[in-house]
């Protein structure tokens, strides 16, 4: 990764943050909780993939139509996030594979 890639990545992240800050306050709160959850759960392509910007797109559309954020995602933010990443490899999956297990089989005999 060269210096230009780093600079471009920072520009894109700043533009993303500006979009989040332009959302209504309730959307911002929920977005930040989703982001925190997703960083903890660890989809492998979270930083480079389209997930976070897709959430902002979805939230911008919801706000523009006058809907509350919980009307869009429901009351359980974690469940909504889990549904978004259900078919996405996570760092936990990669770890399971690295130690010889298969993802999703921990504790099964």
Secondary structure, DSSP 8 states (H G I E B T S, - for coil): --HHHHHHHHHHHHHHHHHHHTS-HHHHHHHHHHHHHHHHHTBTTTTTSSHHHHHHHHHHHHHHTT--HHHHH-S-HHHHHHHHTTTS-BHHHHHHHHTT--TT-TT--
